[in-house]
């Protein structure tokens, strides 16, 4: 570990030492300090915890860089690049109000204990977080510590996920109530506390490897609001037509997912801005007739599904590590093939569209939802691998890694969540449907740049003369397919069908649906031609 970890764990900051030695004039004995603990809520606006704390006393805004989370198998340097950019902007925004963001490195209980020993902390404010099992255990440990210290710890909702939800029957109404409520107004000013803010560490300070992204979204609340405005007023007109193909999705999707995942933007802000824009479109017959209204109505429905999937992890945290339907335990585990997973992760499967999607993800940290689903389908069905290790690989690749959505979708695509549809994507057909001329493939697989269009999706069918002419020998410059899709398809369907045929499977699937299934009001249910599972399939934000 780098020196930064140990330095901030054992040494009090300079300003606090001077304060305690009497070198600073400010008297803090009677202060009613409200500590705001930032986690996945890196913004100033519509931040209920900050607003509530500021009404009660001087605010100490805190972000803790936690070694256990930074070194976890689902974390990567690209995440820290985005987070640290959000932190820098947040620090500037809070500084403009009077009190900059304080950053400390260490485990949460240790960092909070040191601050509580140095400052009169009257209360701790944070938002409820549905994260991985590590953050879940961390939050429980902080609650125990706060009780032992006699410090009130308030955790407020920040989206539509309901903690200790008694039944899914109530969920939709609770979601709507929260999304329709007035946004929290940030404080106009914050008293300056004599505390060293501390550095925002670079990746190297945290012993993280270099971030090798070639293209990235700008971090921070300003970029989030700019992206939202641009989407609603310009890019969203073709959203419902653009979200499926990687040729159009980069521009046609909202690109808000990373900002929502790390809290640079609140979901309520997005919902209300979307509804305001829909209201405007309804008053403009020309724009409504052009399909814009339908596009944004489609987008608004995705915002419901966003919290629907996170709610599953909130209600059942163990789905991060085990099958939601336990009847599928053992179905893939004995077929572990690290070599196949490595080829898939590197974009070297021999299926051009799969490989192009993976290489695009590796370089940018983002991919549209249908292509994400195809990547999971390929590794879980074609390669017949359990979803856990590929899921960790993808978690490290997504800039917008949101554990609740990630693990719920992994299991749905892998067929272990009890969903009726078996989502086995044909990797050749997907390419033909969404990249018919091979434009996307050629961009990310330069070795196939000169392969003629009739063979761009199946280059292994090109004869030796054609390969030489294209400058790409299959098996040397680009691999043969590492698996036969049709054979894999038959094997996967047979294995899934065998599990489904067991009486205990049906009982367990029914119990899972009762606990986690959607309960949307009748008027909002999908048309007969479009199943619930099909709607869930298109979760692009």
N, C-alpha and C positions, 0 to 999 in steps of 0.2 A: 504494500500500500504506500501511497505517496505521503510526503510529510504533511500535506494539508489535512489529511484525516486526523492525525494525532494532535496537530497543533491546535485545532479548534476544539478538540475534545477536552484538553487539559488546561488551556490557558484562558483566563477571563480577558475580555477585551479591555483595551487601554482606557477608554472613557469610563467604563464602569469602575475600574480600579481607582481612577482619580476621584470619581464621585464618592466612593466609600472612604477614601482617605481625606476627604474634606477639601480637595483642590477645586471642586466645582461648586458653585453657589446654590444650585437648584436643590430644594428640599423635596424629597420624594416620599417621606414617611406617610403622609396623608393622601397620597395619590390613589386613585381608584383605577388602576391600569387594566385595560381590557386587551387581552392577547388574541389577535386574529391569526389563526393557523391556516395558511394557504396550502392547498394540496393540488387537486385537479380543478382549480377555479381561479386561473391566473388572469384576473381582470379587475377593473375598477367599477364598471357599471353593472347594474342589476346583480349586486353582490350582497344578498341579505345579511350574511354574517358581519361584513364590514359595516353596513349601515346600522345594524342593531347595536354593535359594539360602540360605534362612535357616539351614539345617543347616551351612553352611560359613563363615559370617561375617556381619558387619553388612551389612544390605540397604539399597541405595539404590534405592527404587522410582521409576521414571521413566515419564512419558508425554510424547511429543514431538508437538506440533501442527505438522504438516508442510505448508508452503505448497503444495507440488506436489499433495498429496492434497486439501487444502481447496479449491483452485481448479480441480480436475479436473471434466470435464463430467458425471461421474456423482455429484457431491456437491452437497448443498443445505443451506440453513440449518436445515431441520428435522432433518437428521442431526446437526448440531452441537448443537442444543438437547438432543437425546437423549443424545449422547455427554457433553456437559458436565455434565448432570445425573448421569450415572453416575460421572463423575470426582469430582464434589463428594462423593457418598456414599462412594466408594472412599477419598478423602482422609480423610474422617472416620473410616472404619473402620481405616485404617492408623495414623492419629494415635492412636487408642485403644490400639493396640499399642505405640506409642512413636515411630514414624517416619512423618510424613505423606508423601503422594505428592508427588513433585517434578515440576513441569510446566515444560517449555521449549518455545519456539517457534523453529522453524528446520528445515532438512532434517536427516534422521536422522544422516548421517555427520558433518555439521558439529557438531550438538549433542553427539553422543557424543565427538567429538574434543576439544571444549572440556572436557567433564567428565573425560575421561581425562587431560587436561593438568593438571587441578586436583586430582584425587583418585587414590589408588592403586587402580585398578580391577583386581581379580584375575580376574574373569570376568563375562561378560554372559549372562543367562538370559532366554529368551523362549519363546513358543509358536510352533509352525509356523503360518503363516497362508496360506490360499488366497484371495488377493484379486485385485484387478485387475492389469493389466500394470504399472502404475506401482509398486504395492507389491511386485510380484515383482522388478522391477529394483532397487527400494530395498533389499530384503533381500539381493540378490546383492552390491550395493555395500557393505552393512554387513559381510557376511562377508569380502569382500576387505580392507576396512579393518581388521577385527579380526585377520586373519592378518598383515597388515603391521605391526600394533602388537604382535603377540605376545600378544594377549588371547584366551583361550578363549571361544568363543561357542557356547552350548548352546541348541538349539531343540528343545523337547519337544512331542510330540503333545498336542492337547487335545480331539480328537474322533475319529471313526472314519475320517477321511481319512488314507490311507497315502502318505507321500512315497516316491518312487522305487518304486512298486508294480510288481513284475516281471510280474504277470498278474492279471487279474480273478478267476481261479479261486481265489485266496487271499483275496480281499477280505472275504467274509462272515465267515470264521473270525477274521480280524484285527479286524474291527469288534466281534464278540462278545467277543473277549478283552479289548479295551479297555473296552467298556461294562460288563463284569462285574467289572473290577478294583476294588480298594478306592479310595475317593475320597481325594485328597490332603488332609491335615490342615493347616490354616493354623497358622503359628507363634503361640505364646502371647504373645510380646513381641518387639519389635524395638528395638535400641539407637538412640538419637536421634543423628543426625549433624548437625554444625553447618553446615547448608546451607540457603539460602533456598529454600523450596518453590516460590516464584514464583506469580503469579496464574493462575487458570483463566480464559482470556480469554472475553469476551462476543462474540457474533456481530459486533457493530459493531467491536470491536477487530480482527477478522479481515477487515474489509471485506466481510462477508457481508450480504446484504439481510435485512430483517426476516422472521422466521418467521411466516407468516400462517395456520398451522393453527388451525382452530376447535375441534378436539377432539383430544386426544393421550393416549397412554399415559404413565403416570408412569415415569420412568427409574429405574435403580438396582437393586442386588441385592435389597434388601428388597422392593421392588414385584414383582420377578421371583419370589421365593419365595412371596410372598402369592398371586400369580396362579396359580402352579403348584398350591399347596394348594387354592385355591378351585376350580380346574378339576377336580382329581382327586376331590375330596370332594363337589362340588355340581354343577358345570356339565357335567361329562362324560357324564352319564347318557344324553343324547340326541345325543351327538357325531356318530354315524354318520348320524343323520337330519337334523342341523342344519347340517352343514358346507357344503351346496351352495347354499342360498338366502341372499341378503344380508339377508333378513328375520330369520333365525335365527342366522346365522353369527357376528355380533358377540358374542353371548352363548355360542353353542354351541361355537365353536372354542376352542382352548386360549389363544390370544392370547400365546403364548410366543415367537413368531418374532422379534420385535425384541430380546428379551433374549438369545436364542441368537445372533442376527446380530452383536451387539456384545459378546457374552461376559459379560453380567451374570449369566448362568446357564450352567453347563456342560451339555452334552448328556448326559453320564454321570449327572448329578444327576437329570435328567428321566427317563431310561431306568430308573434304579433305583427312583425314587419311583413310576413308573408300574407297574413289575413288583410292587412291594410292595403297591400298591393292588389290582392284579389278584389277588394271592394272598389278600388280605382278602375280596374279592368271591366268590372260589371257596368260601370257608368260610361264606358267607351265602346260602343257597338262595333266599331271597326277592329279594335284590338281583340275583343272577345270573339268576333267571327274568325279572326286569323288563327285561333287555336291557343292563344296565350293563356286564356282563362283555364282551359283544360290542363295545360302544362303545369301551372302553379297549383291547381287543385290536386293533381297527381303528386306534386312535391309535398304538399301539406300532409297528405296521407302517409308519406314516408316518415314524417316527424313523429307520428304516433308509433310507428313500428320501432323507431329508434329506442324509445323507453320501454316498449313491450319486451324487447329482447334483453335489455339490461335488467329488467325486473326478474327474469328467470334466474340470473346469477345472484341477485339480491336474495331471492327466496331459497336458493339452493347453491351455496358457494362451492360445493364439492364438484359441480359439473365442470370445473376447470381441470379436474384430474381423473374423473371417472365417467363412464357412460351414463347418460341420463336414464336410459332404459337398461337396466342391468342384465336383461336377457341377452343382450349382445356382447356381454363380457366373454372374452376368449375367442371371438370370431376371427380377429385379425392378429392378435398379439403374438401367436406362434410363427407368424410369417415375416418377422422383422428383417428388413434388408437395408442396412445403412447405405449400401452402394447405390441402390435405386433412389433413395431419398436424396442422396448427394447429387445425383444426376438431375433430378427434378429441381432441386434448389439452385443449381447452377444454370438452368436453362439448357440442358443437354440431353433431352429425352428422345430426340429424333422426330418429334411432332412439332412442326414449325410454329403453329399458333400458340401452343402451350409454352414453348421456349421463349417466344417473343414477349408474351405476357410476363413471364417470370423475369426476364432480363429488364423489361421496362420497370417492373416493381423494384428490382435491385438497384436501379439507377435513380429512381425518382421518389420511392417511398409511397407511391399511390397507384391504384388501379381501380377501374370501375367495378361495380359489384358483380355483374354477370361473369366477368373474367376472373374475379376472385373465386367465385363459386366453381368455375371450371378447373382452376388450379387444385382446389380441394378435392373435387370429384376425381381428377386424374390420379392424385396420389393415394386416395382412399379406395377407389374402385379399380382403376387400371393397374396400379402397382400393388393394390391390396395391402396397404399399410395402415396401422392404427393412426388416428388423428392426432395423438398427443405430441409426438416429436415434430411432425410437419407444422402443427399449430404453434409451437414455440418458434420455429424458424420464421413463420409468417408474422408472428407477433413482433419479432425483432425487425422485420422489414417494413411493416406499416408505420408511417408517421402518425397515422390516426388510430393507433392501437387503443381500442376501448374494450377492456376485458369482457364486459357483459355482452356486447354484440359479438365479439370475436369467438368466444367459446360456445355461445348459443348457436351461432351460424356454422361453426365447424361441425358441431354434432348434427345439425339439421342436414348439412350437405353430405356428411358421412353416413347418414341413415341410422344414427343411434339415439335420436331424440323422440322417436315414435311417430314422426310425420308419415303420412300416407304415401306421398310420392317418393320414388327412388330416383335421386337426382344424378343419373349417370350421363355425363355430357360426352357426345362424340367429338373428339378434338379436331377431326378433319372437317366435319360439318359446321362446327362453331366458326372455324376459320373462313370457310366458304360463305357463311351467312353474314359475318361481321367484318370481314376483311377480304372481299371477293377478289380484288386485284393484287393482294399481297403487299399493299403499301406499308401497313404496320409491321408486317413480318420483315420486310426488307430494311426498314429503319433500324430494327433491333437485332436482326441477324444478318450482318453485312456479308457473311460468307454465302448467303443465298441471293445476293443482290441481282445476279444475272441469270437466275433460274427462270425459265419462261413461265408465263402465267398458268398454263394448263397443269404444271407440275409444282407450283409454289407451295401447295398444301400437302403434296405427297412426293417430295423430291426423290425418294427411294425408288420410285417407278420410272424415273428418267434413265434412259439407257446410257451405257458408258460413253458413247460419242457425245450425247447431249450434256453429260456431266462435264466432260472435258471442255466443251464449248462454253459452258457456264462458269468454268473455273472453280468447280466445287465437286470434289470426289466424295461421294457418300461413303462413310466409314473412315474417311481420313480428315476431310475438312469440316464435315458435319456428320453426326452419328446416324446410323440406322435406328429405327424405332426400337426402344428398349423393351417393348411389350407389344403384343398383338391386341389391338383394342377389341375386336369382335370376340376373341376367346376370353378376354378379361371380362367383357360385358356379360357373357353367358355365365361365367363362374360367379360373378358378383350377384347377379339376380338369383341364381340358385341358392347361394349361401344365405342371402337375406330372406328369401322365401322360406327356407327351412326354419329359420328362427321365428318368423312370423307365424308359422303353422302351429307352434306350441301354444296350448291354452293359457299358460302363465304369461306369455308375451302380451296377449290381448288384454289381460287383466292389468298388467303393469302399464301398458300404453294408455289405458283408460284412466288410471290414477294420475299419470303424468299430465294428461290433458286437463283433468279436473283441477290440478294444481297450477298449471302454467298456460293453459289455452286461452286464446283471445275470447273476450266477451263483448264484442262490439255491438252497439244497438242495431236492431233490425234494419233501419233505414241506411246504415252505413256498411251493411254486409256486402260482400262482392257479388257480382252477377253470377248466375249459374255457370256461365262459360268460363269463369275465372275463379279458380279455387283459392281458398285462403293460403295454401302453400305457394301458389303462383304469385300471389301478392307479396308474400314474404320474400320471395326470390329476388325482388327488385327493390333493394333497400338503399339505392344510391343517394347520397347527400352531396 
